[in-house]
Amino acid sequence: MSNMMIILVVMVGSLSMAVTPPETFEQALQLAKANVSTPEGKTLDHNVASWFGQRHAETMNRCTAGVDDSELVSFDLLVKLGADGRVLKAAVRPETKVATCVLRAVEHDVVSRPPRADYWVRIAMSLKP
């Protein structure tokens, strides 16, 4: 990863219990974007950014090693957290080799406890060869 710059942006969103869980990636992304401005969202945003950087630096090295430059494209990773911080669901767009590799690495993680269950977290990855 010596010639690559990785930019990490984490946006956090919550899903209210009164709302039907999103059925599409786009719906989950909109929820994460819409809710990142809450005080609790900002706190979780900071926690998730720290966690991802510490926990998955080696993941990023492994997932980007030896891949063609065409695979080094920006992607969004969406993670739905349970009340205990466990990853309940994860998805990526676009589904490149790198994005899918990162997805597999976070699918069963435990992150910071969100203020309530069903928090959607957006981790926007910008990869540049």
N, C-alpha and C positions, 0 to 999 in steps of 0.2 A: 504494500500500500504506500510505498515511498513516493510515487508520482501522482497520488490521488488525494484530493481534498474532499473531506466528508463534512457536510454541514447538517447539523441536527436541530430540528425545530420540533418541540413537543407542544401539542395543543390538547387540552383536556376538556372533556364535556361530560355532563351528567345526563342520565336518562331517567326521567321522572317515572315513578311507579304507575301513574295514571295514563301514561302514554304507551301505546302498543310498541313492543320492541321492533326496531327497524328490520325490514326484510331485505334491504339492499345495502350495498357498500355506500352508495351515494347518500342514503338516509342517515346512516351511522356517521358519515363524514360531516354532514350538515349539523347533526346534533353536537359533535365534538367541537366544531367551529363556533357554533352559537353559544356554547356554554363556557368557553375558555375565559371569558371576562369576569366570571364570578370570583370572589375572594378565595373560596375553597378550591376553585378550579386553578387559580394562579399558584396556590400552595402545592397542589398535586402536580401541576405542570413542572414546577421546580424539582420536586421529588423524583418524578419519572425521568426527567432529563438527567439528573445525577445518577440514578439507578441504571439507566440504559448505557450511559457512558462508561460506568464502572463494570457493569456486568457483561456488556456485549462488545467491548472494544476488540477482543480476540475473535468474537463471532464475525465482526465486520472484516477483519483481516482474512479469516478463513473463507468467508463467503465471496470475497472479491479476488482472492488469489487465483491467478491463472485464467481468469475469465476474459473473453474478448471485450474490447472497448465498447462494442455495441450493447453489451449487457450492463454497462456502468451508467445507468440512467436513473434519474430521480424517481422515487416511489413513495407512496403513503402506506404506512403500516397502521391499521386500526386495531385497537385492543379493547375488549370489554372486560372490565374488572368487577369481580364480585366484592361483597362487603369486606371480606378478609384480604383483599388485594390479589387474589388468584386470578389468573387470566382465564376467563370463561370462553372467550371466542377471539379469534384473530383473523385478519384478512389483509391482503396487499393488493395494490394497483399501481402500475401494471404488474402482471405476474411474470417477472423476469427470473432468471436463474438466481441472481443475487437476492432479489426480494423474497423469493420462495425459501431460500436458504435461511434468511433472517427470520422469516415467519416460523419455520420449524423450530428455531432456537428459542423463540419466546412463547410458543404455544402452551407450555406447562409451567411457566414462571409464576413467581409470587412477587408482586410489586408493592409499593407503599399502599397502605389501607386508604381507600377513598372515603370521603365523608359519608357515603351511602353506597348501596349496591348498584350495579349496572351502570358504572361510569364508562363512557367511551373515551378513549385516549387516542389521539392522533400523534404519530411520530412521523414527521415528514423528513425523508432522507434525500439529500441532494448529493449525488455522486458525480464527480468530475474526473475524467481520466487525466 
